[in-house]
Amino acid sequence: MEARRDVYQAIADPTRRAIINMIATQPQNVNAIAEKFDVTRQAISLHIKILNDCGLLAVKKQGRDRVCEARLEQLSEVSAFVDQYRQHWESKLDSLEKYLAKLKQERHGEQH
């Protein structure tokens, strides 16, 4: 059995991120998606397969059409990962801000 693709790998590609953005608010036909890109239909199909494999979208048949629907729950994993580093950097920036304020205060005190 093939391992499920990694969500990070999927969103690393700008075309796949653009596809996610296109379908995030409304499901779209595969052909409609393909028309928006200056690459082959086959290339778009591969991108859609990768997004489907990692669970970021689902492809449903509606008559003769294949419609892509966003499944963005998987992005919560990415969000949680990024958030832990956002908190780290916010804390570093807060420390820097306090240090700079202290330096400014010390310099201001020296001038008088």
TIVO-2410 file (N, C-alpha, C; in nm, 3 decimals):
# residues 112
REC num residu      c1      c2      c3 atome chaine
REC   1      M   0.083  -0.119   0.000     N      A
REC   1      M   0.000   0.000   0.000    CA      A
REC   1      M   0.087   0.125   0.000     C      A
REC   2      E   0.052   0.222  -0.086     N      A
REC   2      E   0.129   0.346  -0.095    CA      A
REC   2      E   0.097   0.435   0.024     C      A
REC   3      A   0.200   0.498   0.080     N      A
REC   3      A   0.178   0.588   0.194    CA      A
REC   3      A   0.101   0.711   0.148     C      A
REC   4      R   0.018   0.761   0.238     N      A
REC   4      R  -0.055   0.884   0.206    CA      A
REC   4      R   0.044   0.997   0.187     C      A
REC   5      R   0.013   1.082   0.093     N      A
REC   5      R   0.101   1.197   0.070    CA      A
REC   5      R   0.093   1.293   0.189     C      A
REC   6      D   0.199   1.366   0.207     N      A
REC   6      D   0.212   1.462   0.316    CA      A
REC   6      D   0.144   1.594   0.277     C      A
REC   7      V   0.066   1.650   0.368     N      A
REC   7      V  -0.005   1.774   0.341    CA      A
REC   7      V   0.095   1.889   0.315     C      A
REC   8      Y   0.209   1.885   0.381     N      A
REC   8      Y   0.311   1.989   0.363    CA      A
REC   8      Y   0.367   1.983   0.220     C      A
REC   9      Q   0.389   1.863   0.171     N      A
REC   9      Q   0.437   1.843   0.034    CA      A
REC   9      Q   0.333   1.900  -0.063     C      A
REC  10      A   0.206   1.875  -0.034     N      A
REC  10      A   0.099   1.920  -0.123    CA      A
REC  10      A   0.092   2.071  -0.132     C      A
REC  11      I   0.102   2.140  -0.018     N      A
REC  11      I   0.087   2.285  -0.022    CA      A
REC  11      I   0.217   2.358  -0.056     C      A
REC  12      A   0.326   2.283  -0.072     N      A
REC  12      A   0.453   2.345  -0.110    CA      A
REC  12      A   0.449   2.400  -0.253     C      A
REC  13      D   0.362   2.345  -0.336     N      A
REC  13      D   0.356   2.383  -0.477    CA      A
REC  13      D   0.257   2.498  -0.498     C      A
REC  14      P   0.299   2.607  -0.566     N      A
REC  14      P   0.211   2.722  -0.586    CA      A
REC  14      P   0.086   2.690  -0.668     C      A
REC  15      T   0.096   2.599  -0.763     N      A
REC  15      T  -0.022   2.562  -0.843    CA      A
REC  15      T  -0.124   2.492  -0.755     C      A
REC  16      R  -0.077   2.403  -0.668     N      A
REC  16      R  -0.170   2.333  -0.579    CA      A
REC  16      R  -0.233   2.431  -0.479     C      A
REC  17      R  -0.155   2.528  -0.431     N      A
REC  17      R  -0.214   2.629  -0.341    CA      A
REC  17      R  -0.320   2.710  -0.415     C      A
REC  18      A  -0.294   2.741  -0.542     N      A
REC  18      A  -0.392   2.816  -0.623    CA      A
REC  18      A  -0.519   2.734  -0.642     C      A
REC  19      I  -0.505   2.604  -0.666     N      A
REC  19      I  -0.622   2.517  -0.681    CA      A
REC  19      I  -0.703   2.517  -0.551     C      A
REC  20      I  -0.634   2.504  -0.437     N      A
REC  20      I  -0.703   2.507  -0.308    CA      A
REC  20      I  -0.780   2.638  -0.293     C      A
REC  21      N  -0.717   2.749  -0.327     N      A
REC  21      N  -0.784   2.879  -0.317    CA      A
REC  21      N  -0.907   2.885  -0.406     C      A
REC  22      M  -0.898   2.825  -0.524     N      A
REC  22      M  -1.011   2.827  -0.618    CA      A
REC  22      M  -1.132   2.750  -0.565     C      A
REC  23      I  -1.107   2.640  -0.498     N      A
REC  23      I  -1.219   2.554  -0.455    CA      A
REC  23      I  -1.256   2.573  -0.308     C      A
REC  24      A  -1.183   2.659  -0.237     N      A
REC  24      A  -1.206   2.675  -0.093    CA      A
REC  24      A  -1.347   2.722  -0.063     C      A
REC  25      T  -1.402   2.809  -0.147     N      A
REC  25      T  -1.535   2.863  -0.119    CA      A
REC  25      T  -1.645   2.793  -0.197     C      A
REC  26      Q  -1.607   2.729  -0.309     N      A
REC  26      Q  -1.709   2.665  -0.394    CA      A
REC  26      Q  -1.646   2.553  -0.475     C      A
REC  27      P  -1.708   2.436  -0.474     N      A
REC  27      P  -1.657   2.325  -0.557    CA      A
REC  27      P  -1.651   2.366  -0.704     C      A
REC  28      Q  -1.551   2.310  -0.775     N      A
REC  28      Q  -1.535   2.344  -0.916    CA      A
REC  28      Q  -1.509   2.219  -0.999     C      A
REC  29      N  -1.554   2.226  -1.120     N      A
REC  29      N  -1.532   2.123  -1.220    CA      A
REC  29      N  -1.383   2.117  -1.254     C      A
REC  30      V  -1.330   1.997  -1.272     N      A
REC  30      V  -1.188   1.979  -1.305    CA      A
REC  30      V  -1.152   2.059  -1.430     C      A
REC  31      N  -1.238   2.058  -1.531     N      A
REC  31      N  -1.209   2.132  -1.655    CA      A
REC  31      N  -1.202   2.282  -1.630     C      A
REC  32      A  -1.290   2.334  -1.546     N      A
REC  32      A  -1.289   2.476  -1.513    CA      A
REC  32      A  -1.159   2.514  -1.441     C      A
REC  33      I  -1.113   2.425  -1.356     N      A
REC  33      I  -0.986   2.448  -1.286    CA      A
REC  33      I  -0.872   2.449  -1.388     C      A
REC  34      A  -0.868   2.349  -1.473     N      A
REC  34      A  -0.760   2.336  -1.572    CA      A
REC  34      A  -0.752   2.458  -1.664     C      A
REC  35      E  -0.866   2.516  -1.698     N      A
REC  35      E  -0.868   2.632  -1.788    CA      A
REC  35      E  -0.798   2.754  -1.729     C      A
REC  36      K  -0.788   2.760  -1.598     N      A
REC  36      K  -0.729   2.877  -1.531    CA      A
REC  36      K  -0.575   2.874  -1.530     C      A
REC  37      F  -0.518   2.763  -1.573     N      A
REC  37      F  -0.372   2.749  -1.565    CA      A
REC  37      F  -0.311   2.730  -1.703     C      A
REC  38      D  -0.191   2.779  -1.716     N      A
REC  38      D  -0.120   2.768  -1.843    CA      A
REC  38      D  -0.029   2.645  -1.841     C      A
REC  39      V  -0.087   2.533  -1.805     N      A
REC  39      V  -0.016   2.404  -1.807    CA      A
REC  39      V  -0.110   2.301  -1.867     C      A
REC  40      T  -0.059   2.184  -1.894     N      A
REC  40      T  -0.143   2.082  -1.957    CA      A
REC  40      T  -0.252   2.033  -1.862     C      A
REC  41      R  -0.356   1.981  -1.920     N      A
REC  41      R  -0.466   1.922  -1.844    CA      A
REC  41      R  -0.412   1.805  -1.760     C      A
REC  42      Q  -0.316   1.734  -1.817     N      A
REC  42      Q  -0.254   1.621  -1.747    CA      A
REC  42      Q  -0.181   1.668  -1.621     C      A
REC  43      A  -0.113   1.784  -1.633     N      A
REC  43      A  -0.041   1.838  -1.516    CA      A
REC  43      A  -0.139   1.875  -1.406     C      A
REC  44      I  -0.251   1.937  -1.443     N      A
REC  44      I  -0.353   1.974  -1.344    CA      A
REC  44      I  -0.412   1.848  -1.281     C      A
REC  45      S  -0.436   1.746  -1.362     N      A
REC  45      S  -0.488   1.620  -1.308    CA      A
REC  45      S  -0.393   1.561  -1.204     C      A
REC  46      L  -0.263   1.572  -1.228     N      A
REC  46      L  -0.165   1.523  -1.132    CA      A
REC  46      L  -0.171   1.604  -1.002     C      A
REC  47      H  -0.180   1.737  -1.015     N      A
REC  47      H  -0.191   1.822  -0.896    CA      A
REC  47      H  -0.317   1.785  -0.816     C      A
REC  48      I  -0.427   1.764  -0.886     N      A
REC  48      I  -0.552   1.727  -0.820    CA      A
REC  48      I  -0.539   1.591  -0.752     C      A
REC  49      K  -0.470   1.499  -0.816     N      A
REC  49      K  -0.448   1.366  -0.755    CA      A
REC  49      K  -0.368   1.379  -0.626     C      A
REC  50      I  -0.265   1.462  -0.628     N      A
REC  50      I  -0.181   1.481  -0.508    CA      A
REC  50      I  -0.266   1.542  -0.395     C      A
REC  51      L  -0.345   1.644  -0.429     N      A
REC  51      L  -0.431   1.707  -0.328    CA      A
REC  51      L  -0.535   1.608  -0.275     C      A
REC  52      N  -0.584   1.524  -0.362     N      A
REC  52      N  -0.681   1.421  -0.323    CA      A
REC  52      N  -0.613   1.316  -0.233     C      A
REC  53      D  -0.493   1.274  -0.272     N      A
REC  53      D  -0.419   1.172  -0.195    CA      A
REC  53      D  -0.391   1.216  -0.051     C      A
REC  54      C  -0.369   1.346  -0.031     N      A
REC  54      C  -0.339   1.390   0.106    CA      A
REC  54      C  -0.464   1.441   0.177     C      A
REC  55      G  -0.579   1.432   0.112     N      A
REC  55      G  -0.705   1.464   0.178    CA      A
REC  55      G  -0.745   1.610   0.177     C      A
REC  56      L  -0.678   1.694   0.094     N      A
REC  56      L  -0.714   1.835   0.089    CA      A
REC  56      L  -0.830   1.865  -0.004     C      A
REC  57      L  -0.864   1.767  -0.087     N      A
REC  57      L  -0.983   1.781  -0.170    CA      A
REC  57      L  -1.041   1.644  -0.199     C      A
REC  58      A  -1.167   1.646  -0.237     N      A
REC  58      A  -1.235   1.524  -0.278    CA      A
REC  58      A  -1.287   1.547  -0.419     C      A
REC  59      V  -1.278   1.443  -0.501     N      A
REC  59      V  -1.330   1.451  -0.638    CA      A
REC  59      V  -1.457   1.368  -0.643     C      A
REC  60      K  -1.564   1.432  -0.684     N      A
REC  60      K  -1.693   1.363  -0.692    CA      A
REC  60      K  -1.744   1.368  -0.835     C      A
REC  61      K  -1.802   1.257  -0.878     N      A
REC  61      K  -1.862   1.253  -1.012    CA      A
REC  61      K  -2.003   1.310  -1.004     C      A
REC  62      Q  -2.029   1.405  -1.093     N      A
REC  62      Q  -2.164   1.460  -1.106    CA      A
REC  62      Q  -2.199   1.450  -1.254     C      A
REC  63      G  -2.274   1.347  -1.287     N      A
REC  63      G  -2.301   1.319  -1.429    CA      A
REC  63      G  -2.170   1.282  -1.496     C      A
REC  64      R  -2.136   1.354  -1.602     N      A
REC  64      R  -2.010   1.329  -1.672    CA      A
REC  64      R  -1.895   1.411  -1.617     C      A
REC  65      D  -1.927   1.502  -1.528     N      A
REC  65      D  -1.825   1.592  -1.473    CA      A
REC  65      D  -1.760   1.534  -1.349     C      A
REC  66      R  -1.636   1.577  -1.328     N      A
REC  66      R  -1.567   1.548  -1.202    CA      A
REC  66      R  -1.551   1.682  -1.132     C      A
REC  67      V  -1.604   1.690  -1.011     N      A
REC  67      V  -1.605   1.815  -0.936    CA      A
REC  67      V  -1.513   1.802  -0.814     C      A
REC  68      C  -1.429   1.904  -0.796     N      A
REC  68      C  -1.337   1.907  -0.682    CA      A
REC  68      C  -1.396   1.991  -0.571     C      A
REC  69      E  -1.394   1.932  -0.452     N      A
REC  69      E  -1.449   1.998  -0.334    CA      A
REC  69      E  -1.339   2.005  -0.228     C      A
REC  70      A  -1.323   2.120  -0.167     N      A
REC  70      A  -1.218   2.140  -0.066    CA      A
REC  70      A  -1.246   2.058   0.060     C      A
REC  71      R  -1.142   2.003   0.117     N      A
REC  71      R  -1.145   1.934   0.247    CA      A
REC  71      R  -1.030   1.994   0.328     C      A
REC  72      L  -1.055   2.110   0.384     N      A
REC  72      L  -0.945   2.188   0.441    CA      A
REC  72      L  -0.911   2.153   0.586     C      A
REC  73      E  -0.981   2.054   0.642     N      A
REC  73      E  -0.954   2.015   0.781    CA      A
REC  73      E  -0.806   1.979   0.801     C      A
REC  74      Q  -0.747   1.920   0.699     N      A
REC  74      Q  -0.606   1.877   0.708    CA      A
REC  74      Q  -0.513   1.996   0.733     C      A
REC  75      L  -0.556   2.116   0.692     N      A
REC  75      L  -0.470   2.233   0.710    CA      A
REC  75      L  -0.458   2.273   0.856     C      A
REC  76      S  -0.545   2.222   0.942     N      A
REC  76      S  -0.534   2.256   1.084    CA      A
REC  76      S  -0.402   2.204   1.141     C      A
REC  77      E  -0.354   2.093   1.087     N      A
REC  77      E  -0.222   2.039   1.128    CA      A
REC  77      E  -0.112   2.139   1.094     C      A
REC  78      V  -0.119   2.196   0.975     N      A
REC  78      V  -0.019   2.295   0.931    CA      A
REC  78      V  -0.031   2.421   1.017     C      A
REC  79      S  -0.154   2.464   1.042     N      A
REC  79      S  -0.177   2.583   1.122    CA      A
REC  79      S  -0.120   2.567   1.263     C      A
REC  80      A  -0.142   2.452   1.324     N      A
REC  80      A  -0.090   2.425   1.458    CA      A
REC  80      A   0.063   2.427   1.458     C      A
REC  81      F   0.122   2.370   1.354     N      A
REC  81      F   0.268   2.367   1.342    CA      A
REC  81      F   0.323   2.509   1.332     C      A
REC  82      V   0.261   2.590   1.247     N      A
REC  82      V   0.307   2.728   1.227    CA      A
REC  82      V   0.284   2.811   1.353     C      A
REC  83      D   0.171   2.789   1.420     N      A
REC  83      D   0.138   2.866   1.540    CA      A
REC  83      D   0.243   2.853   1.649     C      A
REC  84      Q   0.298   2.733   1.666     N      A
REC  84      Q   0.398   2.717   1.772    CA      A
REC  84      Q   0.521   2.804   1.744     C      A
REC  85      Y   0.555   2.824   1.617     N      A
REC  85      Y   0.669   2.908   1.584    CA      A
REC  85      Y   0.632   3.055   1.585     C      A
REC  86      R   0.506   3.086   1.555     N      A
REC  86      R   0.460   3.225   1.564    CA      A
REC  86      R   0.473   3.271   1.708     C      A
REC  87      Q   0.431   3.187   1.802     N      A
REC  87      Q   0.441   3.222   1.944    CA      A
REC  87      Q   0.587   3.242   1.984     C      A
REC  88      H   0.674   3.156   1.933     N      A
REC  88      H   0.817   3.167   1.962    CA      A
REC  88      H   0.871   3.302   1.916     C      A
REC  89      W   0.839   3.339   1.791     N      A
REC  89      W   0.891   3.465   1.735    CA      A
REC  89      W   0.826   3.586   1.799     C      A
REC  90      E   0.699   3.577   1.835     N      A
REC  90      E   0.635   3.689   1.904    CA      A
REC  90      E   0.701   3.713   2.038     C      A
REC  91      S   0.737   3.606   2.107     N      A
REC  91      S   0.803   3.620   2.235    CA      A
REC  91      S   0.943   3.681   2.216     C      A
REC  92      K   1.014   3.640   2.112     N      A
REC  92      K   1.146   3.698   2.083    CA      A
REC  92      K   1.133   3.847   2.052     C      A
REC  93      L   1.033   3.883   1.973     N      A
REC  93      L   1.012   4.023   1.936    CA      A
REC  93      L   0.971   4.106   2.057     C      A
REC  94      D   0.890   4.048   2.147     N      A
REC  94      D   0.853   4.118   2.270    CA      A
REC  94      D   0.978   4.147   2.354     C      A
REC  95      S   1.067   4.049   2.363     N      A
REC  95      S   1.191   4.067   2.440    CA      A
REC  95      S   1.277   4.176   2.377     C      A
REC  96      L   1.286   4.175   2.246     N      A
REC  96      L   1.364   4.276   2.175    CA      A
REC  96      L   1.305   4.415   2.199     C      A
REC  97      E   1.174   4.424   2.193     N      A
REC  97      E   1.105   4.552   2.214    CA      A
REC  97      E   1.135   4.605   2.355     C      A
REC  98      K   1.130   4.517   2.456     N      A
REC  98      K   1.159   4.558   2.593    CA      A
REC  98      K   1.305   4.604   2.605     C      A
REC  99      Y   1.395   4.530   2.542     N      A
REC  99      Y   1.538   4.564   2.546    CA      A
REC  99      Y   1.562   4.700   2.483     C      A
REC 100      L   1.500   4.725   2.367     N      A
REC 100      L   1.518   4.853   2.298    CA      A
REC 100      L   1.460   4.968   2.380     C      A
REC 101      A   1.346   4.944   2.445     N      A
REC 101      A   1.286   5.046   2.531    CA      A
REC 101      A   1.378   5.078   2.648     C      A
REC 102      K   1.441   4.973   2.703     N      A
REC 102      K   1.534   4.991   2.815    CA      A
REC 102      K   1.655   5.073   2.769     C      A
REC 103      L   1.710   5.038   2.651     N      A
REC 103      L   1.825   5.113   2.598    CA      A
REC 103      L   1.789   5.260   2.576     C      A
REC 104      K   1.672   5.283   2.520     N      A
REC 104      K   1.627   5.419   2.493    CA      A
REC 104      K   1.616   5.498   2.624     C      A
REC 105      Q   1.561   5.430   2.725     N      A
REC 105      Q   1.543   5.494   2.855    CA      A
REC 105      Q   1.680   5.527   2.916     C      A
REC 106      E   1.776   5.432   2.904     N      A
REC 106      E   1.912   5.454   2.959    CA      A
REC 106      E   1.979   5.569   2.887     C      A
REC 107      R   1.968   5.575   2.755     N      A
REC 107      R   2.028   5.684   2.677    CA      A
REC 107      R   1.964   5.817   2.713     C      A
REC 108      H   1.834   5.815   2.729     N      A
REC 108      H   1.761   5.936   2.763    CA      A
REC 108      H   1.809   5.986   2.900     C      A
REC 109      G   1.833   5.892   2.991     N      A
REC 109      G   1.881   5.927   3.124    CA      A
REC 109      G   2.022   5.985   3.121     C      A
REC 110      E   2.108   5.935   3.030     N      A
REC 110      E   2.245   5.983   3.018    CA      A
REC 110      E   2.252   6.125   2.963     C      A
REC 111      Q   2.154   6.161   2.882     N      A
REC 111      Q   2.157   6.294   2.817    CA      A
REC 111      Q   2.121   6.405   2.914     C      A
REC 112      H   2.061   6.371   3.028     N      A
REC 112      H   2.022   6.476   3.123    CA      A
REC 112      H   2.122   6.491   3.231     C      A
***
